Protein backbone atom coordinates (compact mmCIF):
# COMPACT_ATOMS: atom_id res chain seq x y z
CA UNK A 1 0.00 0.00 0.00
CA UNK A 2 1.54 3.33 -1.04
CA UNK A 3 0.45 6.71 0.31
CA UNK A 4 0.15 9.30 -2.46
CA UNK A 5 -0.71 12.91 -1.94
CA UNK A 6 -0.47 16.40 -3.32
CA UNK A 7 2.26 18.21 -1.41
CA UNK A 8 0.31 21.43 -1.14
CA UNK A 9 -0.44 22.77 2.32
CA UNK A 10 -3.91 23.83 1.21
CA UNK A 11 -6.77 22.12 2.98
CA UNK A 12 -8.71 21.53 -0.22
CA UNK A 13 -6.54 18.78 -1.63
CA UNK A 14 -7.77 15.18 -1.81
CA UNK A 15 -5.36 12.48 -0.66
CA UNK A 16 -5.60 8.79 -1.32
CA UNK A 17 -4.08 5.35 -0.92
CA UNK A 18 -3.25 3.44 -4.05
CA UNK A 19 -2.02 -0.09 -4.65
CA UNK A 20 -0.01 -1.17 -7.64
CA UNK A 21 -1.53 -4.16 -9.43
CA UNK A 22 0.78 -7.15 -9.69
CA UNK A 23 1.56 -8.55 -13.10
CA UNK A 24 -0.06 -11.96 -12.46
CA UNK A 25 -3.02 -12.58 -14.77
CA UNK A 26 -4.94 -14.49 -12.13
CA UNK A 27 -5.05 -11.47 -9.80
CA UNK A 28 -8.54 -10.68 -8.52
CA UNK A 29 -9.22 -6.93 -8.63
CA UNK A 30 -10.37 -5.59 -5.29
CA UNK A 31 -11.67 -2.00 -5.33
CA UNK A 32 -11.25 -1.68 -1.58
CA UNK A 33 -7.53 -2.39 -1.92
CA UNK A 34 -7.03 -0.24 -5.00
CA UNK A 35 -8.09 3.15 -3.77
CA UNK A 36 -9.11 4.64 -0.49
CA UNK A 37 -10.18 8.27 -0.84
CA UNK A 38 -9.28 10.71 1.94
CA UNK A 39 -12.00 13.30 1.58
CA UNK A 40 -11.40 16.50 3.50
CA UNK A 41 -14.87 17.98 3.71
CA UNK A 42 -14.55 18.39 7.48
CA UNK A 43 -11.27 20.30 7.00
CA UNK A 44 -12.91 22.60 4.46
CA UNK A 45 -15.94 23.10 6.73
CA UNK A 46 -13.61 23.99 9.59
CA UNK A 47 -11.88 26.54 7.34
CA UNK A 48 -15.21 28.10 6.33
CA UNK A 49 -16.26 28.56 9.95
CA UNK A 50 -12.89 29.45 11.52
CA UNK A 51 -10.94 31.48 8.97
CA UNK A 52 -13.42 34.28 8.07
CA UNK A 53 -14.08 35.27 11.69
CA UNK A 54 -10.41 35.18 12.62
CA UNK A 55 -9.30 37.07 9.51
CA UNK A 56 -11.83 39.86 10.05
CA UNK A 57 -10.82 40.31 13.70
CA UNK A 58 -7.14 40.38 12.72
CA UNK A 59 -7.90 42.79 9.86
CA UNK A 60 -9.77 45.29 12.05
CA UNK A 61 -7.31 45.24 14.97
CA UNK A 62 -4.17 45.08 12.82
CA UNK A 63 -5.14 47.79 10.35
CA UNK A 64 -6.15 50.15 13.16
CA UNK A 65 -2.92 49.64 15.12
CA UNK A 66 -0.49 49.73 12.21
CA UNK A 67 -2.28 52.70 10.60
CA UNK A 68 -1.73 54.63 13.84
CA UNK A 69 2.00 53.87 13.67
CA UNK A 70 2.22 55.01 10.03
CA UNK A 71 0.20 58.15 10.86
CA UNK A 72 2.57 58.97 13.74
CA UNK A 73 5.64 58.83 11.50
CA UNK A 74 3.90 60.57 8.58
CA UNK A 75 2.46 63.57 10.47
CA UNK A 76 3.99 63.89 13.94
CA UNK A 77 7.26 62.09 14.61
CA UNK A 78 10.20 62.42 12.25
CA UNK A 79 12.27 59.36 11.33
CA UNK A 80 15.30 60.17 13.49
CA UNK A 81 16.76 56.73 14.31
CA UNK A 82 17.26 53.38 12.64
CA UNK A 83 14.62 51.87 14.90
CA UNK A 84 12.12 54.43 13.57
CA UNK A 85 12.91 53.31 10.02
CA UNK A 86 12.54 49.62 10.89
CA UNK A 87 9.29 50.13 12.81
CA UNK A 88 7.87 52.16 9.91
CA UNK A 89 8.81 49.41 7.42
CA UNK A 90 7.40 46.78 9.77
CA UNK A 91 4.08 48.63 9.98
CA UNK A 92 3.92 48.94 6.17
CA UNK A 93 4.67 45.22 5.75
CA UNK A 94 1.98 44.34 8.31
CA UNK A 95 -0.57 46.58 6.58
CA UNK A 96 0.11 45.05 3.17
CA UNK A 97 -0.21 41.60 4.73
CA UNK A 98 -3.49 42.49 6.45
CA UNK A 99 -4.96 44.05 3.30
CA UNK A 100 -4.79 40.62 1.66
CA UNK A 101 -7.01 39.02 4.33
CA UNK A 102 -10.41 40.03 2.85
CA UNK A 103 -9.49 38.08 -0.30
CA UNK A 104 -8.83 34.97 1.80
CA UNK A 105 -12.11 35.47 3.65
CA UNK A 106 -13.97 35.28 0.33
CA UNK A 107 -11.84 32.30 -0.68
CA UNK A 108 -12.74 30.41 2.50
CA UNK A 109 -16.47 31.02 2.07
CA UNK A 110 -17.10 31.05 -1.69
CA UNK A 111 -13.86 29.81 -3.22
CA UNK A 112 -11.45 31.87 -5.31
CA UNK A 113 -13.46 34.08 -7.67
CA UNK A 114 -10.75 36.51 -8.86
CA UNK A 115 -8.86 34.36 -11.34
CA UNK A 116 -5.32 33.00 -11.50
CA UNK A 117 -3.54 36.37 -11.84
CA UNK A 118 -4.96 37.72 -8.56
CA UNK A 119 -4.33 34.34 -6.94
CA UNK A 120 -0.62 34.63 -7.77
CA UNK A 121 -0.38 38.29 -6.69
CA UNK A 122 -2.27 37.85 -3.41
CA UNK A 123 -0.31 34.73 -2.44
CA UNK A 124 3.00 36.44 -3.25
CA UNK A 125 2.07 39.56 -1.24
CA UNK A 126 1.14 37.39 1.74
CA UNK A 127 4.47 35.53 1.70
CA UNK A 128 6.52 38.67 0.97
CA UNK A 129 5.08 40.78 3.77
CA UNK A 130 4.94 37.96 6.31
CA UNK A 131 8.65 37.21 5.74
CA UNK A 132 9.76 40.85 5.66
CA UNK A 133 7.89 41.51 8.92
CA UNK A 134 9.86 38.78 10.70
CA UNK A 135 13.13 40.11 9.31
CA UNK A 136 12.39 43.69 10.38
CA UNK A 137 11.78 42.38 13.90
CA UNK A 138 15.33 41.01 13.79
CA UNK A 139 16.62 44.37 12.52
CA UNK A 140 14.96 46.16 15.45
CA UNK A 141 16.59 43.78 17.93
CA UNK A 142 20.06 44.37 16.42
CA UNK A 143 19.56 48.16 16.46
CA UNK A 144 18.35 48.13 20.08
CA UNK A 145 21.47 46.19 21.08
CA UNK A 146 23.83 48.70 19.43
CA UNK A 147 21.81 51.61 20.84
CA UNK A 148 22.39 50.31 24.37
CA UNK A 149 25.99 49.30 23.78
CA UNK A 150 27.21 52.36 21.86
CA UNK A 151 26.67 56.08 22.08
CA UNK A 152 23.21 57.29 20.97
CA UNK A 153 24.89 59.67 18.53
CA UNK A 154 26.06 56.67 16.49
CA UNK A 155 22.49 55.48 15.90
CA UNK A 156 21.56 58.12 13.33
CA UNK A 157 20.10 57.09 10.00
CA UNK A 158 22.65 56.44 7.27
CA UNK A 159 23.03 54.70 3.94
CA UNK A 160 23.63 51.37 5.69
CA UNK A 161 20.18 51.51 7.29
CA UNK A 162 18.46 52.08 3.94
CA UNK A 163 20.60 49.34 2.38
CA UNK A 164 19.47 46.89 5.07
CA UNK A 165 15.82 47.77 4.43
CA UNK A 166 16.34 47.29 0.70
CA UNK A 167 18.01 43.91 1.30
CA UNK A 168 15.13 42.76 3.54
CA UNK A 169 12.54 43.61 0.89
CA UNK A 170 14.61 41.93 -1.83
CA UNK A 171 14.89 38.69 0.18
CA UNK A 172 11.14 38.78 0.82
CA UNK A 173 10.43 39.32 -2.89
CA UNK A 174 12.70 36.41 -3.83
CA UNK A 175 10.86 34.14 -1.37
CA UNK A 176 7.55 35.14 -2.97
CA UNK A 177 8.66 34.08 -6.48
CA UNK A 178 7.47 30.45 -6.00
CA UNK A 179 4.00 31.79 -5.17
CA UNK A 180 4.01 33.87 -8.35
CA UNK A 181 5.21 30.89 -10.34
CA UNK A 182 3.14 28.00 -9.01
CA UNK A 183 -0.07 29.34 -7.46
CA UNK A 184 -3.17 29.13 -9.63
CA UNK A 185 -6.96 29.00 -9.39
CA UNK A 186 -7.95 25.34 -9.68
CA UNK A 187 -11.46 23.91 -9.71
CA UNK A 188 -12.20 21.33 -7.03
CA UNK A 189 -15.60 19.99 -5.97
CA UNK A 190 -17.44 22.60 -8.02
CA UNK A 191 -15.51 25.65 -6.75
CA UNK A 192 -12.19 27.28 -7.53
CA UNK A 193 -9.39 27.31 -4.96
CA UNK A 194 -6.21 29.37 -4.92
CA UNK A 195 -3.49 26.80 -4.26
CA UNK A 196 0.04 25.90 -5.42
CA UNK A 197 0.36 23.45 -8.32
CA UNK A 198 3.95 22.27 -8.63
CA UNK A 199 5.07 20.62 -11.90
CA UNK A 200 5.85 16.94 -11.51
CA UNK A 201 9.37 17.34 -12.89
CA UNK A 202 10.46 19.53 -9.95
CA UNK A 203 10.64 16.64 -7.50
CA UNK A 204 9.72 16.40 -3.84
CA UNK A 205 13.06 17.66 -2.56
CA UNK A 206 12.67 20.95 -4.43
CA UNK A 207 9.18 21.45 -3.00
CA UNK A 208 10.41 20.68 0.52
CA UNK A 209 13.39 23.02 0.04
CA UNK A 210 11.04 25.95 -0.69
CA UNK A 211 9.21 25.43 2.63
CA UNK A 212 12.42 24.91 4.61
CA UNK A 213 13.95 28.07 3.12
CA UNK A 214 10.88 30.04 4.23
CA UNK A 215 11.25 28.60 7.74
CA UNK A 216 14.96 29.45 7.94
CA UNK A 217 14.67 33.02 6.61
CA UNK A 218 11.28 33.79 8.14
CA UNK A 219 11.72 32.26 11.60
CA UNK A 220 15.03 30.59 12.51
CA UNK A 221 17.41 33.43 11.58
CA UNK A 222 15.18 36.25 12.95
CA UNK A 223 14.73 34.32 16.20
CA UNK A 224 18.47 33.70 16.60
CA UNK A 225 19.19 37.40 16.00
CA UNK A 226 16.51 38.41 18.52
CA UNK A 227 17.67 35.88 21.12
CA UNK A 228 21.33 36.93 20.89
CA UNK A 229 20.70 40.69 20.74
CA UNK A 230 18.08 40.88 23.47
CA UNK A 231 20.11 38.58 25.75
CA UNK A 232 23.19 40.78 25.24
CA UNK A 233 21.05 43.91 25.79
CA UNK A 234 19.69 42.48 29.04
CA UNK A 235 23.22 41.75 30.28
CA UNK A 236 24.30 45.34 29.55
CA UNK A 237 21.25 46.71 31.37
CA UNK A 238 21.96 44.53 34.41
CA UNK A 239 25.56 45.80 34.55
CA UNK A 240 24.63 49.46 34.12
CA UNK A 241 24.25 51.32 37.44
CA UNK A 242 21.64 53.97 38.30
CA UNK A 243 18.96 52.93 35.80
CA UNK A 244 15.53 51.41 36.23
CA UNK A 245 16.05 47.90 34.88
CA UNK A 246 12.67 46.30 35.49
CA UNK A 247 10.65 47.92 32.69
CA UNK A 248 13.20 47.51 29.83
CA UNK A 249 13.84 43.89 30.83
CA UNK A 250 10.11 43.14 30.96
CA UNK A 251 9.63 44.64 27.50
CA UNK A 252 12.51 42.57 26.06
CA UNK A 253 11.13 39.40 27.65
CA UNK A 254 7.61 40.08 26.37
CA UNK A 255 8.87 40.70 22.81
CA UNK A 256 10.77 37.39 22.72
CA UNK A 257 8.00 35.36 24.40
CA UNK A 258 5.29 36.74 22.09
CA UNK A 259 7.45 35.97 19.06
CA UNK A 260 7.99 32.40 20.22
CA UNK A 261 4.38 31.75 21.21
CA UNK A 262 3.00 33.04 17.91
CA UNK A 263 5.64 31.72 15.48
CA UNK A 264 7.10 28.51 16.91
CA UNK A 265 3.99 26.25 16.64
CA UNK A 266 3.35 27.24 13.02
CA UNK A 267 6.94 26.65 11.95
CA UNK A 268 7.09 23.27 13.72
CA UNK A 269 3.99 22.09 11.83
CA UNK A 270 5.30 23.61 8.60
CA UNK A 271 8.64 21.82 9.04
CA UNK A 272 6.81 18.56 9.67
CA UNK A 273 4.92 18.97 6.40
CA UNK A 274 8.15 19.79 4.55
CA UNK A 275 9.83 16.63 5.85
CA UNK A 276 6.70 14.63 5.03
CA UNK A 277 7.00 15.68 1.38
CA UNK A 278 10.29 13.73 1.20
CA UNK A 279 9.89 10.89 3.69
CA UNK A 280 6.08 10.37 3.70
CA UNK A 281 5.68 10.52 7.48
CA UNK A 282 1.90 11.05 7.32
CA UNK A 283 0.60 7.51 6.87
CA UNK A 284 -3.17 7.78 7.27
CA UNK A 285 -6.07 10.04 6.45
CA UNK A 286 -6.85 11.02 10.05
CA UNK A 287 -3.31 12.24 10.63
CA UNK A 288 -3.37 14.18 7.36
CA UNK A 289 -6.58 15.99 8.27
CA UNK A 290 -5.25 16.73 11.76
CA UNK A 291 -2.12 18.31 10.31
CA UNK A 292 -4.24 20.38 7.88
CA UNK A 293 -6.30 21.77 10.76
CA UNK A 294 -3.16 22.42 12.82
CA UNK A 295 -1.66 24.35 9.89
CA UNK A 296 -4.76 26.57 9.77
CA UNK A 297 -4.82 27.23 13.53
CA UNK A 298 -1.08 27.79 14.05
CA UNK A 299 -0.80 29.80 10.82
CA UNK A 300 -3.43 32.23 12.01
CA UNK A 301 -1.82 32.53 15.43
CA UNK A 302 1.41 33.43 13.60
CA UNK A 303 -0.51 35.95 11.52
CA UNK A 304 -1.89 37.63 14.65
CA UNK A 305 1.65 38.79 15.50
CA UNK A 306 1.17 41.56 12.93
CA UNK A 307 -1.67 42.88 15.11
CA UNK A 308 0.50 42.85 18.24
CA UNK A 309 3.53 44.62 16.74
CA UNK A 310 2.21 48.19 17.25
CA UNK A 311 1.47 47.45 20.91
CA UNK A 312 4.87 45.83 21.53
CA UNK A 313 6.94 48.57 19.94
CA UNK A 314 4.83 51.38 21.34
CA UNK A 315 5.83 50.00 24.74
CA UNK A 316 9.47 49.92 23.65
CA UNK A 317 9.51 53.61 22.71
CA UNK A 318 7.85 56.14 25.03
CA UNK A 319 7.79 58.84 22.34
CA UNK A 320 5.90 56.58 19.92
CA UNK A 321 3.36 55.79 22.65
CA UNK A 322 2.98 59.51 23.38
CA UNK A 323 2.20 60.35 19.74
CA UNK A 324 -0.24 57.43 19.40
CA UNK A 325 -2.14 58.65 22.47
CA UNK A 326 -2.07 62.15 20.98
CA UNK A 327 -3.72 60.92 17.78
CA UNK A 328 -6.34 58.96 19.73
CA UNK A 329 -7.19 62.01 21.86
CA UNK A 330 -7.41 64.20 18.76
CA UNK A 331 -9.73 61.70 17.08
CA UNK A 332 -11.95 61.57 20.17
CA UNK A 333 -11.97 65.38 20.27
CA UNK A 334 -13.06 65.53 16.60
CA UNK A 335 -15.82 63.03 17.32
CA UNK A 336 -17.10 65.17 20.21
CA UNK A 337 -16.97 68.30 18.06
CA UNK A 338 -18.90 66.60 15.26
CA UNK A 339 -21.45 65.27 17.74
CA UNK A 340 -21.95 68.73 19.22
CA UNK A 341 -22.31 70.23 15.74
CA UNK A 342 -24.92 67.63 14.80
CA UNK A 343 -26.83 68.19 18.07
CA UNK A 344 -26.78 71.97 17.57
CA UNK A 345 -27.98 71.53 14.01
CA UNK A 346 -30.83 69.30 15.19
CA UNK A 347 -31.83 71.80 17.91
CA UNK A 348 -31.78 74.67 15.44
CA UNK A 349 -33.90 72.66 13.04
CA UNK A 350 -36.43 71.91 15.79
CA UNK A 351 -36.62 75.59 16.82
CA UNK A 352 -37.04 76.62 13.20
CA UNK A 353 -39.82 74.08 12.77
CA UNK A 354 -41.62 75.31 15.87
CA UNK A 355 -41.46 78.92 14.67
CA UNK A 356 -42.78 78.14 11.20
CA UNK A 357 -45.51 75.90 12.53
CA UNK A 358 -47.11 78.89 14.34
CA UNK A 359 -48.19 80.33 11.02
CA UNK A 360 -51.59 79.09 9.88
CA UNK A 361 -53.52 79.61 6.73
Secondary structure, DSSP 8 states (H G I E B T S, - for coil): -EEE------TT--EEEE----S-TT----HHHHEEEE--HHHHHHHHHHHHHHHHHHHHHHHHHHHHHHHIIIIIS---BHHHHHHHHHHHHHHHHHHTHHHHHHHHHH---SHHHHHHHHHHHHHHHHHHHHHHHHHHHHHHHHHHHS-GGGGB--HHHHHHHHHHHHHHHHHHHHHHHHEEEEEETTEEEEEE---GGG-HHHHHHHHHHHHIIIIIHHHHHHHHHHHHHHHHHHHSSSS-HHHHHHHHHHHHHHHHHHHHHHHHHHHHHHHHHHH----SHHHHHHHHHHHHHHHHHHHTHHHHHHHHHHHH-HHHHHHHHHHHHHHHHHHHHHHHHHHHHHHHHHHHHHHHHT---
